[in-house]
Amino acid sequence: MIYKGILRQSGGKHYLEMENGQRHFEDRHIWKGYVHHWINQKVCVRELSQKDYESNEQILIMWPDFLMEEIPFVEIYYNERLTKYPTSRCGHNAINVNGEFFNFSHLINENEIMDTAEFMYRPALGEFSPSPYTGKFEIKEDGTAYYDKFGRNFMRSIEVIRITGINTEKLSKIYYDTLNKIFETPTNPKNPEKYRDFSIFRNSCTTMIRDGLQTYGLKQIRGVLPRDFFISAAWEILKARESMGLNVKIFTLPQLKVPEAPYSKKTPIFNPKNWIRNRKISNMKLV
């Protein structure tokens, strides 16, 4: 069940104030990151199945109450790199097809489909939080997990290409097929948690999204590293606006800074062609 109201604070407590004045979640743990960014703003709230380690109650997830567009859309993301993890030095890509976030990874359980709330705004509580001992990913000897994997917009700034005019059903099927291929691939007994055929250059979060767009018909998109791919995708999609009947916006979602995550950073642009393309795109009015 989704509750909608205004996030309020009174007498040291935080709660959701409904339109009729009724208070919800007054005695529940509301993550301080939500309070810092959204106090006195309209939000949506629901419970997750995962537990808050402090209260042992179901975690509350919260996200801004914004109007959903009725026009089918696609958003391509370049997530800046996480500075405390060397494995994140290139950043990350994901794609949102009409509200379904397709996320691809070298870890089997991170190849998944999520909604806006879970992808962007999960709280740093319970298993989603960084370890209070190391500040990073950690699984304790007793099995308590700290995955340090909360809402992406709290962990990083995110660059976005928003497209309307694409056949979202066709594109969604392409990425469902990609996920099914991953789940049907036999695992390596030595590393059962990892996707056996993952490869930075041939089969990564970037190349799987790139290949899906190429299969759709945007065949000139190139790149194996997240930021270079993102710039190539933006450039080729802008070139295809007229022939494919697309409307395109490009913008940035600034990181919603919280203590659990340092500021993210952009990765360098490696392809010289993309330096020029990025400069030209920056000078266009596409927001």
Backbone as CSV, one residue per row, in Angstrom:
resi,resn,N_x,N_y,N_z,CA_x,CA_y,CA_z,C_x,C_y,C_z
1,MET,0.838,-1.191,0.000,0.000,0.000,0.000,0.878,1.247,0.000
2,ILE,0.533,2.237,-0.830,1.272,3.493,-0.914,0.487,4.598,-0.216
3,TYR,1.159,5.289,0.688,0.567,6.426,1.393,1.138,7.714,0.798
4,LYS,0.277,8.713,0.649,0.717,10.009,0.123,0.375,11.117,1.107
5,GLY,1.309,12.023,1.311,1.072,13.134,2.225,2.276,14.051,2.258
6,ILE,2.411,14.800,3.352,3.522,15.738,3.523,4.379,15.267,4.688
7,LEU,5.685,15.216,4.484,6.606,14.818,5.544,6.731,15.967,6.547
8,ARG,6.368,15.687,7.792,6.346,16.732,8.816,7.259,16.368,9.991
9,GLN,7.552,17.390,10.791,8.334,17.213,12.010,7.665,17.983,13.139
10,SER,7.527,17.337,14.300,6.922,18.002,15.450,7.373,17.299,16.722
11,GLY,7.863,18.070,17.674,8.263,17.497,18.952,9.327,16.432,18.840
12,GLY,10.238,16.596,17.891,11.315,15.626,17.712,10.912,14.380,16.952
13,LYS,9.639,14.303,16.532,9.166,13.148,15.763,8.903,13.549,14.315
14,HIS,9.021,12.558,13.441,8.731,12.775,12.027,7.582,11.860,11.623
15,TYR,6.742,12.345,10.735,5.561,11.575,10.359,5.045,12.055,9.006
16,LEU,4.116,11.281,8.461,3.450,11.636,7.213,2.089,12.226,7.546
17,GLU,1.865,13.459,7.146,0.576,14.122,7.374,-0.296,13.962,6.132
18,MET,-1.432,13.299,6.303,-2.337,13.072,5.192,-3.158,14.328,4.905
19,GLU,-3.876,14.317,3.793,-4.678,15.476,3.394,-5.746,15.817,4.432
20,ASN,-6.258,14.791,5.126,-7.292,15.021,6.141,-6.717,15.360,7.522
21,GLY,-5.379,15.539,7.585,-4.732,15.889,8.841,-4.274,14.701,9.663
22,GLN,-4.658,13.502,9.257,-4.272,12.294,9.989,-2.760,12.055,9.878
23,ARG,-2.154,11.565,10.961,-0.720,11.286,10.987,-0.449,9.797,10.816
24,HIS,0.537,9.495,9.987,0.970,8.108,9.810,2.464,7.995,10.101
25,PHE,2.870,6.836,10.602,4.276,6.481,10.822,4.956,7.356,11.882
26,GLU,4.182,7.885,12.809,4.725,8.760,13.838,5.674,8.018,14.776
27,ASP,5.437,6.717,14.950,6.280,5.921,15.842,7.220,4.992,15.079
28,ARG,7.441,5.302,13.804,8.327,4.468,12.981,9.621,5.227,12.679
29,HIS,10.644,4.468,12.328,11.948,5.058,12.003,11.931,5.566,10.560
30,ILE,11.941,6.878,10.403,12.041,7.504,9.082,13.484,7.953,8.893
31,TRP,14.109,7.486,7.846,15.527,7.755,7.594,15.799,9.261,7.558
32,LYS,16.890,9.655,8.203,17.236,11.076,8.310,17.544,11.720,6.957
33,GLY,17.964,10.907,5.972,18.208,11.453,4.630,16.935,12.010,4.012
34,TYR,15.817,11.334,4.238,14.531,11.837,3.754,14.172,13.150,4.452
35,VAL,14.375,13.179,5.759,14.037,14.375,6.535,14.869,15.565,6.056
36,HIS,16.151,15.327,5.824,17.055,16.405,5.416,16.626,17.028,4.086
37,HIS,16.205,16.201,3.145,15.920,16.703,1.797,14.449,17.044,1.547
38,TRP,13.524,16.394,2.280,12.114,16.504,1.879,11.163,16.960,2.980
39,ILE,11.663,17.487,4.065,10.760,17.936,5.118,9.805,19.002,4.558
40,ASN,8.515,18.894,4.917,7.446,19.793,4.465,7.171,19.709,2.960
41,GLN,7.567,18.598,2.351,7.276,18.375,0.935,6.347,17.172,0.763
42,LYS,5.662,17.126,-0.381,4.774,15.998,-0.695,5.608,14.772,-1.059
43,VAL,5.294,13.667,-0.404,6.038,12.428,-0.640,5.081,11.237,-0.680
44,CYS,5.611,10.123,-1.160,4.920,8.827,-1.122,5.713,7.900,-0.207
45,VAL,5.017,6.998,0.482,5.663,6.082,1.425,5.048,4.696,1.287
46,ARG,5.894,3.687,1.351,5.410,2.309,1.472,6.428,1.496,2.262
47,GLU,6.010,0.318,2.690,6.900,-0.564,3.436,7.630,-1.501,2.483
48,LEU,8.890,-1.792,2.826,9.654,-2.814,2.130,9.619,-4.108,2.945
49,SER,9.972,-5.201,2.320,9.991,-6.471,3.054,11.213,-6.567,3.970
50,GLN,12.272,-5.827,3.634,13.497,-5.878,4.437,13.310,-5.158,5.774
51,LYS,14.075,-5.588,6.778,13.928,-5.058,8.132,14.999,-4.005,8.451
52,ASP,14.586,-3.024,9.242,15.497,-2.049,9.830,16.223,-2.746,10.978
53,TYR,17.556,-2.757,10.969,18.301,-3.475,11.997,18.110,-2.873,13.387
54,GLU,17.845,-1.583,13.478,17.696,-0.938,14.783,16.329,-1.208,15.403
55,SER,15.276,-1.070,14.610,13.920,-1.215,15.149,13.339,-2.610,14.954
56,ASN,13.950,-3.389,14.051,13.459,-4.719,13.653,12.072,-4.639,13.007
57,GLU,11.718,-3.460,12.506,10.467,-3.273,11.772,10.773,-3.161,10.286
58,GLN,9.733,-3.319,9.470,9.937,-3.184,8.030,10.408,-1.773,7.701
59,ILE,11.350,-1.697,6.767,11.908,-0.409,6.361,10.862,0.387,5.587
60,LEU,10.802,1.687,5.869,9.938,2.592,5.115,10.743,3.215,3.980
61,ILE,10.241,3.101,2.756,10.862,3.757,1.608,10.001,4.951,1.226
62,MET,10.667,6.051,0.863,9.968,7.303,0.588,10.507,7.892,-0.711
63,TRP,9.644,8.562,-1.452,10.085,9.218,-2.684,9.184,10.414,-2.981
64,PRO,9.668,11.388,-3.759,8.866,12.579,-4.042,7.570,12.218,-4.758
65,ASP,6.512,12.919,-4.409,5.202,12.703,-5.037,5.101,13.603,-6.270
66,PHE,5.629,13.097,-7.396,5.569,13.882,-8.619,4.565,13.271,-9.583
67,LEU,4.060,14.095,-10.477,3.079,13.634,-11.452,3.741,12.692,-12.448
68,MET,3.100,11.570,-12.688,3.604,10.610,-13.671,3.082,10.979,-15.061
69,GLU,4.004,11.026,-16.020,3.589,11.324,-17.388,2.869,10.132,-17.995
70,GLU,1.866,10.417,-18.807,1.119,9.344,-19.471,1.784,8.911,-20.766
71,ILE,2.680,9.754,-21.308,3.362,9.415,-22.559,4.470,8.411,-22.265
72,PRO,4.517,7.271,-22.976,5.602,6.304,-22.764,6.969,6.956,-22.972
73,PHE,7.937,6.574,-22.154,9.245,7.218,-22.205,10.356,6.215,-21.927
74,VAL,11.567,6.634,-22.263,12.778,5.877,-21.939,13.776,6.866,-21.352
75,GLU,14.476,6.451,-20.299,15.566,7.252,-19.763,16.828,6.402,-19.687
76,ILE,17.911,6.939,-20.223,19.222,6.289,-20.163,20.050,7.047,-19.132
77,TYR,20.741,6.311,-18.248,21.457,6.940,-17.145,22.961,6.684,-17.205
78,TYR,23.709,7.735,-16.914,25.121,7.589,-16.566,25.247,7.975,-15.097
79,ASN,25.548,7.002,-14.250,25.765,7.239,-12.823,27.246,7.508,-12.596
80,GLU,27.565,8.629,-11.972,28.959,8.936,-11.694,29.600,7.871,-10.803
81,ARG,30.920,7.884,-10.750,31.632,6.834,-10.008,31.559,7.067,-8.501
82,LEU,31.552,5.954,-7.766,31.594,5.989,-6.301,33.059,6.051,-5.880
83,THR,33.438,7.109,-5.205,34.861,7.335,-4.937,35.457,6.352,-3.932
84,LYS,34.629,5.707,-3.108,35.201,4.798,-2.107,35.331,3.356,-2.598
85,TYR,34.929,3.099,-3.847,35.038,1.750,-4.402,35.838,1.765,-5.702
86,PRO,37.043,1.174,-5.724,37.835,1.127,-6.959,37.093,0.458,-8.124
87,THR,36.231,-0.510,-7.826,35.493,-1.197,-8.896,34.488,-0.277,-9.580
88,SER,34.217,0.882,-8.980,33.264,1.836,-9.562,33.970,2.951,-10.332
89,ARG,35.246,2.757,-10.660,36.034,3.851,-11.228,35.534,4.324,-12.594
90,CYS,34.739,3.490,-13.270,34.220,3.903,-14.581,32.787,4.421,-14.517
91,GLY,32.140,4.355,-13.352,30.732,4.724,-13.268,29.840,3.555,-13.652
92,HIS,28.596,3.857,-13.975,27.617,2.790,-14.218,26.532,3.308,-15.153
93,ASN,25.924,2.399,-15.902,24.773,2.736,-16.743,23.569,1.901,-16.344
94,ALA,22.394,2.464,-16.519,21.128,1.748,-16.366,20.148,2.363,-17.353
95,ILE,19.022,1.694,-17.555,18.009,2.215,-18.473,16.625,2.002,-17.879
96,ASN,15.789,3.007,-18.021,14.423,3.003,-17.499,13.481,3.007,-18.696
97,VAL,12.740,1.916,-18.850,11.792,1.814,-19.958,10.385,1.938,-19.388
98,ASN,9.851,3.147,-19.477,8.480,3.429,-19.039,8.223,3.014,-17.590
99,GLY,9.189,3.323,-16.719,9.007,3.052,-15.292,9.658,1.783,-14.793
100,GLU,10.196,0.960,-15.698,10.917,-0.251,-15.295,12.414,-0.010,-15.476
101,PHE,13.148,-0.029,-14.358,14.591,0.197,-14.391,15.299,-1.137,-14.611
102,PHE,15.987,-1.262,-15.741,16.777,-2.463,-16.025,18.209,-2.198,-15.584
103,ASN,18.682,-3.043,-14.666,20.027,-2.888,-14.121,20.808,-4.173,-14.386
104,PHE,21.993,-4.039,-14.974,22.826,-5.195,-15.295,24.143,-5.116,-14.532
105,SER,24.673,-6.288,-14.147,25.836,-6.307,-13.261,26.599,-7.620,-13.394
106,HIS,27.826,-7.643,-12.839,28.606,-8.881,-12.785,28.076,-9.818,-11.706
107,LEU,27.244,-9.284,-10.779,26.637,-10.114,-9.738,25.233,-10.540,-10.171
108,ILE,24.941,-11.822,-10.050,23.659,-12.357,-10.505,22.485,-11.613,-9.880
109,ASN,22.543,-11.384,-8.560,21.383,-10.792,-7.881,21.210,-9.299,-8.170
110,GLU,22.174,-8.690,-8.863,22.045,-7.279,-9.230,21.596,-7.098,-10.678
111,ASN,21.323,-8.204,-11.356,20.673,-8.140,-12.662,19.175,-8.199,-12.378
112,GLU,18.524,-7.047,-12.462,17.165,-6.958,-11.916,16.387,-5.825,-12.564
113,ILE,15.076,-5.849,-12.282,14.176,-4.769,-12.688,13.644,-4.132,-11.408
114,MET,13.728,-2.808,-11.342,13.249,-2.089,-10.166,12.330,-0.951,-10.594
115,ASP,11.569,-0.433,-9.628,10.775,0.756,-9.900,11.577,1.998,-9.498
116,THR,11.011,3.168,-9.745,11.716,4.426,-9.470,12.117,4.529,-8.003
117,ALA,11.204,4.182,-7.092,11.471,4.321,-5.666,12.692,3.501,-5.250
118,GLU,12.733,2.231,-5.650,13.817,1.356,-5.206,15.143,1.707,-5.875
119,PHE,15.113,2.068,-7.137,16.364,2.395,-7.824,16.949,3.711,-7.317
120,MET,16.124,4.714,-7.214,16.612,6.058,-6.909,16.671,6.383,-5.421
121,TYR,15.727,5.853,-4.599,15.496,6.457,-3.287,15.472,5.487,-2.113
122,ARG,16.008,4.277,-2.248,16.054,3.395,-1.073,16.839,4.047,0.063
123,PRO,16.392,3.888,1.321,17.107,4.510,2.443,18.348,3.712,2.836
124,ALA,19.290,4.383,3.448,20.499,3.714,3.948,20.212,3.123,5.323
125,LEU,19.328,2.128,5.328,18.943,1.419,6.550,19.046,-0.081,6.311
126,GLY,19.216,-0.848,7.398,19.242,-2.297,7.275,20.304,-2.757,6.294
127,GLU,19.962,-3.729,5.472,20.938,-4.302,4.549,21.376,-3.334,3.450
128,PHE,20.610,-2.271,3.232,20.977,-1.302,2.194,22.061,-0.335,2.658
129,SER,22.328,-0.267,3.948,23.246,0.723,4.510,24.695,0.266,4.390
130,PRO,25.640,1.224,4.476,27.042,0.829,4.623,27.284,0.303,6.031
131,SER,28.309,-0.487,6.181,28.626,-1.035,7.500,28.985,0.081,8.472
132,PRO,28.443,0.040,9.685,28.832,1.046,10.699,30.271,0.856,11.170
133,TYR,30.887,-0.273,10.804,32.254,-0.577,11.227,33.290,-0.163,10.181
134,THR,32.951,-0.339,8.890,33.914,-0.040,7.824,33.482,1.121,6.941
135,GLY,32.185,1.467,6.986,31.670,2.509,6.105,31.443,2.033,4.685
136,LYS,31.611,0.722,4.461,31.481,0.151,3.115,30.654,-1.140,3.171
137,PHE,30.708,-1.884,2.079,30.095,-3.220,2.002,30.759,-4.124,3.037
138,GLU,29.932,-4.889,3.760,30.474,-5.865,4.701,29.403,-6.880,5.059
139,ILE,29.812,-8.142,5.145,28.929,-9.186,5.678,29.619,-9.754,6.920
140,LYS,28.967,-9.602,8.075,29.549,-10.024,9.342,29.558,-11.543,9.467
141,GLU,30.340,-12.047,10.411,30.431,-13.490,10.628,29.095,-14.103,10.992
142,ASP,28.220,-13.300,11.634,26.901,-13.825,12.001,25.900,-13.750,10.849
143,GLY,26.376,-13.296,9.666,25.516,-13.235,8.487,24.837,-11.891,8.262
144,THR,24.986,-10.964,9.205,24.385,-9.632,9.028,25.034,-8.931,7.845
145,ALA,24.204,-8.517,6.894,24.721,-7.943,5.648,24.547,-6.432,5.620
146,TYR,25.593,-5.768,5.182,25.564,-4.333,4.893,26.026,-4.179,3.443
147,TYR,25.070,-4.075,2.535,25.414,-4.080,1.115,25.842,-2.706,0.588
148,ASP,25.614,-1.648,1.374,25.953,-0.284,0.936,25.382,-0.025,-0.460
149,LYS,24.097,-0.277,-0.576,23.437,-0.179,-1.886,22.052,0.457,-1.694
150,PHE,22.079,1.724,-1.324,20.807,2.428,-1.139,20.504,3.235,-2.393
151,GLY,19.555,4.182,-2.304,19.093,4.876,-3.492,20.208,5.527,-4.290
152,ARG,20.232,5.261,-5.604,21.330,5.756,-6.446,21.460,7.269,-6.407
153,ASN,20.341,7.988,-6.297,20.438,9.442,-6.326,20.981,10.009,-5.007
154,PHE,21.005,9.197,-3.943,21.669,9.603,-2.712,23.163,9.265,-2.767
155,MET,23.531,8.329,-3.625,24.925,7.888,-3.718,25.705,8.604,-4.814
156,ARG,24.992,9.114,-5.844,25.691,9.685,-6.995,24.869,10.776,-7.663
157,SER,25.553,11.618,-8.434,24.862,12.443,-9.421,24.626,11.579,-10.655
158,ILE,23.518,11.840,-11.346,23.106,10.989,-12.460,22.775,11.857,-13.670
159,GLU,23.422,11.578,-14.780,23.095,12.263,-16.029,22.034,11.439,-16.761
160,VAL,21.082,12.134,-17.391,19.896,11.479,-17.943,19.644,11.908,-19.386
161,ILE,19.371,10.934,-20.238,18.794,11.186,-21.567,17.349,10.708,-21.493
162,ARG,16.403,11.614,-21.650,14.982,11.258,-21.613,14.421,11.320,-23.028
163,ILE,13.792,10.219,-23.449,13.319,10.097,-24.827,11.847,9.708,-24.837
164,THR,11.059,10.395,-25.632,9.698,9.952,-25.937,9.605,9.741,-27.439
165,GLY,8.668,8.875,-27.830,8.530,8.534,-29.243,9.071,7.161,-29.572
166,ILE,9.729,6.519,-28.602,10.254,5.160,-28.787,9.150,4.146,-28.501
167,ASN,9.186,3.035,-29.198,8.272,1.925,-28.938,8.755,1.209,-27.674
168,THR,8.178,1.561,-26.535,8.676,1.038,-25.261,8.404,-0.461,-25.098
169,GLU,7.340,-0.953,-25.686,7.056,-2.396,-25.588,8.142,-3.200,-26.304
170,LYS,8.543,-2.732,-27.467,9.591,-3.417,-28.234,10.917,-3.383,-27.475
171,LEU,11.283,-2.203,-26.941,12.558,-2.073,-26.235,12.545,-2.867,-24.929
172,SER,11.423,-2.842,-24.224,11.316,-3.591,-22.976,11.523,-5.087,-23.220
173,LYS,10.936,-5.607,-24.293,11.092,-7.039,-24.603,12.565,-7.392,-24.847
174,ILE,13.289,-6.487,-25.495,14.710,-6.727,-25.751,15.461,-6.915,-24.429
175,TYR,15.168,-6.061,-23.446,15.893,-6.150,-22.177,15.388,-7.289,-21.291
176,TYR,14.122,-7.645,-21.402,13.643,-8.850,-20.711,14.370,-10.083,-21.260
177,ASP,14.555,-10.127,-22.575,15.284,-11.250,-23.183,16.729,-11.293,-22.686
178,THR,17.342,-10.123,-22.522,18.713,-10.059,-22.006,18.779,-10.612,-20.588
179,LEU,17.832,-10.217,-19.738,17.799,-10.733,-18.364,17.584,-12.242,-18.345
180,ASN,16.671,-12.719,-19.173,16.411,-14.167,-19.214,17.654,-14.942,-19.630
181,LYS,18.416,-14.388,-20.563,19.658,-15.041,-20.995,20.641,-15.137,-19.833
182,ILE,20.724,-14.083,-19.033,21.625,-14.086,-17.868,21.202,-15.162,-16.874
183,PHE,19.901,-15.212,-16.566,19.417,-16.159,-15.562,19.480,-17.612,-16.046
184,GLU,19.458,-17.809,-17.363,19.529,-19.162,-17.919,20.965,-19.649,-18.101
185,THR,21.935,-18.756,-17.931,23.342,-19.141,-18.086,23.805,-19.934,-16.866
186,PRO,24.365,-21.128,-17.059,24.861,-21.897,-15.914,25.920,-21.104,-15.148
187,THR,25.924,-21.245,-13.835,26.888,-20.513,-13.012,28.215,-21.254,-12.945
188,ASN,29.253,-20.511,-12.604,30.558,-21.095,-12.338,30.565,-21.567,-10.887
189,PRO,30.750,-22.870,-10.629,30.701,-23.382,-9.248,31.667,-22.665,-8.298
190,LYS,32.764,-22.139,-8.842,33.741,-21.450,-7.993,33.250,-20.066,-7.573
191,ASN,32.406,-19.448,-8.404,31.859,-18.118,-8.097,30.370,-18.093,-8.445
192,PRO,29.542,-18.821,-7.702,28.130,-18.955,-8.066,27.339,-17.643,-7.986
193,GLU,27.879,-16.653,-7.243,27.172,-15.379,-7.096,27.389,-14.450,-8.294
194,LYS,28.321,-14.831,-9.179,28.669,-13.956,-10.300,28.108,-14.475,-11.622
195,TYR,27.796,-13.531,-12.519,27.339,-13.873,-13.867,28.539,-14.377,-14.661
196,ARG,28.492,-15.632,-15.060,29.648,-16.299,-15.669,30.172,-15.584,-16.910
197,ASP,29.284,-15.064,-17.749,29.697,-14.496,-19.028,29.913,-12.985,-18.982
198,PHE,29.952,-12.413,-17.780,30.187,-10.972,-17.681,31.571,-10.623,-18.206
199,SER,31.645,-9.523,-18.970,32.916,-9.024,-19.485,32.812,-7.514,-19.632
200,ILE,33.812,-6.800,-19.143,33.790,-5.333,-19.228,33.670,-4.876,-20.673
201,PHE,34.316,-5.584,-21.589,34.355,-5.140,-22.980,33.275,-5.759,-23.863
202,ARG,32.686,-6.882,-23.449,31.726,-7.556,-24.311,30.339,-7.737,-23.695
203,ASN,30.266,-7.783,-22.357,29.002,-8.160,-21.715,28.909,-7.511,-20.344
204,SER,28.699,-6.198,-20.325,28.694,-5.438,-19.078,27.404,-4.630,-18.970
205,CYS,27.269,-3.866,-17.871,26.094,-3.009,-17.712,25.969,-2.051,-18.891
206,THR,27.115,-1.624,-19.426,27.119,-0.681,-20.546,26.807,-1.374,-21.866
207,THR,27.524,-2.452,-22.158,27.364,-3.073,-23.479,26.003,-3.749,-23.653
208,MET,25.419,-4.246,-22.560,24.090,-4.857,-22.687,23.028,-3.812,-23.003
209,ILE,23.153,-2.631,-22.410,22.226,-1.546,-22.744,22.490,-1.054,-24.160
210,ARG,23.761,-0.879,-24.506,24.129,-0.455,-25.863,23.597,-1.424,-26.912
211,ASP,23.810,-2.730,-26.675,23.375,-3.731,-27.656,21.863,-3.740,-27.804
212,GLY,21.147,-3.497,-26.710,19.692,-3.444,-26.785,19.218,-2.285,-27.649
213,LEU,19.872,-1.131,-27.519,19.515,0.035,-28.337,19.871,-0.200,-29.802
214,GLN,20.985,-0.885,-30.035,21.352,-1.222,-31.409,20.331,-2.176,-32.016
215,THR,19.913,-3.173,-31.251,18.893,-4.117,-31.726,17.597,-3.393,-32.046
216,TYR,17.271,-2.392,-31.246,16.053,-1.604,-31.484,16.129,-0.864,-32.815
217,GLY,17.325,-0.444,-33.198,17.466,0.298,-34.463,18.439,1.454,-34.424
218,LEU,18.959,1.764,-33.222,19.938,2.851,-33.084,21.344,2.253,-33.221
219,LYS,21.669,1.859,-34.438,22.828,1.001,-34.689,24.171,1.715,-34.588
220,GLN,24.177,3.041,-34.608,25.449,3.769,-34.589,25.943,4.077,-33.176
221,ILE,25.184,3.727,-32.159,25.633,3.973,-30.781,26.831,3.078,-30.477
222,ARG,27.868,3.679,-29.905,29.100,2.957,-29.614,29.486,3.177,-28.149
223,GLY,30.531,2.463,-27.727,31.094,2.672,-26.395,31.047,1.445,-25.516
224,VAL,32.122,1.235,-24.758,32.172,0.138,-23.785,32.318,0.658,-22.357
225,LEU,32.680,1.936,-22.212,32.781,2.550,-20.888,31.585,3.463,-20.668
226,PRO,31.069,3.526,-19.441,29.774,4.174,-19.190,29.626,5.600,-19.708
227,ARG,30.594,6.476,-19.436,30.400,7.869,-19.845,30.538,8.033,-21.359
228,ASP,31.505,7.344,-21.964,31.651,7.433,-23.419,30.420,6.881,-24.125
229,PHE,29.883,5.766,-23.620,28.647,5.230,-24.201,27.516,6.241,-24.072
230,PHE,27.384,6.859,-22.909,26.295,7.810,-22.672,26.361,8.970,-23.665
231,ILE,27.551,9.492,-23.893,27.704,10.610,-24.834,27.391,10.156,-26.254
232,SER,27.880,8.975,-26.634,27.572,8.433,-27.962,26.075,8.231,-28.132
233,ALA,25.425,7.687,-27.099,23.974,7.465,-27.163,23.239,8.785,-27.331
234,ALA,23.633,9.796,-26.549,22.989,11.109,-26.656,23.157,11.670,-28.067
235,TRP,24.361,11.571,-28.603,24.664,12.120,-29.931,23.847,11.436,-31.021
236,GLU,23.836,10.112,-31.003,23.137,9.365,-32.062,21.620,9.501,-31.941
237,ILE,21.116,9.563,-30.714,19.669,9.728,-30.524,19.237,11.119,-30.982
238,LEU,20.066,12.129,-30.712,19.765,13.480,-31.195,19.761,13.522,-32.723
239,LYS,20.689,12.814,-33.330,20.741,12.757,-34.808,19.509,12.065,-35.381
240,ALA,18.942,11.122,-34.613,17.802,10.332,-35.109,16.450,10.954,-34.772
241,ARG,16.453,12.123,-34.143,15.187,12.736,-33.715,14.175,12.846,-34.852
242,GLU,14.618,13.390,-35.948,13.680,13.642,-37.051,13.258,12.356,-37.738
243,SER,14.224,11.494,-38.057,13.906,10.275,-38.809,13.071,9.286,-38.004
244,MET,13.243,9.262,-36.658,12.526,8.299,-35.817,11.398,8.946,-35.010
245,GLY,11.198,10.255,-35.179,10.110,10.943,-34.469,10.298,10.996,-32.970
246,LEU,11.527,11.294,-32.530,11.840,11.280,-31.107,11.880,12.692,-30.523
247,ASN,11.496,12.800,-29.272,11.709,14.020,-28.495,12.741,13.700,-27.426
248,VAL,13.738,14.573,-27.266,14.874,14.263,-26.403,15.147,15.411,-25.429
249,LYS,15.371,15.054,-24.166,15.841,15.998,-23.157,17.078,15.393,-22.495
250,ILE,18.039,16.229,-22.162,19.237,15.773,-21.464,19.441,16.670,-20.250
251,PHE,19.595,16.056,-19.078,19.713,16.838,-17.852,20.445,16.018,-16.794
252,THR,20.728,16.656,-15.674,21.437,16.007,-14.568,20.571,16.001,-13.316
253,LEU,20.551,14.876,-12.623,19.947,14.778,-11.288,21.085,14.920,-10.279
254,PRO,21.224,16.081,-9.634,22.324,16.255,-8.678,22.210,15.269,-7.517
255,GLN,23.348,14.843,-6.998,23.366,13.932,-5.861,22.679,14.564,-4.659
256,LEU,21.787,13.810,-4.034,21.139,14.237,-2.799,22.065,13.835,-1.651
257,LYS,22.904,14.747,-1.219,24.008,14.420,-0.304,23.515,13.977,1.065
258,VAL,24.054,12.844,1.524,23.782,12.310,2.859,25.106,11.836,3.454
259,PRO,25.204,11.724,4.784,26.481,11.337,5.412,26.982,9.959,4.988
260,GLU,26.085,9.075,4.576,26.477,7.699,4.250,27.254,7.577,2.932
261,ALA,27.281,8.644,2.126,27.961,8.564,0.831,28.729,9.843,0.546
262,PRO,30.020,9.738,0.183,30.763,10.927,-0.249,30.254,11.386,-1.613
263,TYR,30.649,12.582,-2.023,30.250,13.054,-3.345,30.841,12.144,-4.417
264,SER,30.022,11.836,-5.409,30.493,11.061,-6.553,31.311,11.958,-7.479
265,LYS,31.995,11.357,-8.444,32.796,12.117,-9.393,32.590,11.586,-10.807
266,LYS,32.721,12.481,-11.779,32.638,12.075,-13.179,33.887,11.285,-13.547
267,THR,33.738,10.366,-14.465,34.894,9.681,-15.035,35.382,10.465,-16.250
268,PRO,36.656,10.307,-16.621,37.159,11.012,-17.807,36.462,10.513,-19.079
269,ILE,36.468,11.359,-20.098,36.007,10.957,-21.434,37.229,10.441,-22.175
270,PHE,37.185,9.199,-22.658,38.360,8.580,-23.266,38.415,8.755,-24.789
271,ASN,37.267,8.755,-25.436,37.238,8.873,-26.889,37.279,10.362,-27.273
272,PRO,38.312,10.815,-28.007,38.399,12.236,-28.387,37.162,12.752,-29.117
273,LYS,36.518,11.887,-29.912,35.296,12.309,-30.604,34.220,12.725,-29.594
274,ASN,34.203,12.027,-28.463,33.187,12.334,-27.465,33.468,13.630,-26.705
275,TRP,34.739,14.063,-26.673,35.029,15.387,-26.099,34.280,16.454,-26.892
276,ILE,34.382,16.348,-28.213,33.748,17.335,-29.095,32.222,17.215,-29.002
277,ARG,31.721,15.988,-29.057,30.271,15.770,-28.972,29.708,16.304,-27.665
278,ASN,30.416,16.030,-26.566,29.939,16.473,-25.258,29.870,17.996,-25.186
279,ARG,30.859,18.671,-25.766,30.863,20.136,-25.775,29.681,20.669,-26.587
280,LYS,29.427,20.054,-27.737,28.320,20.496,-28.582,26.977,20.247,-27.910
281,ILE,26.833,19.075,-27.275,25.581,18.749,-26.583,25.343,19.725,-25.433
282,SER,26.424,20.075,-24.714,26.301,21.003,-23.578,25.800,22.372,-24.011
283,ASN,26.077,22.739,-25.257,25.651,24.045,-25.761,24.231,24.041,-26.321
284,MET,23.632,22.849,-26.424,22.250,22.751,-26.899,21.281,22.968,-25.744
285,LYS,20.131,23.533,-26.028,19.101,23.714,-25.005,18.156,22.520,-25.059
286,LEU,18.459,21.523,-24.210,17.742,20.244,-24.294,16.992,19.894,-23.017
287,VAL,16.965,20.785,-22.038,16.287,20.494,-20.764,14.796,20.736,-20.913
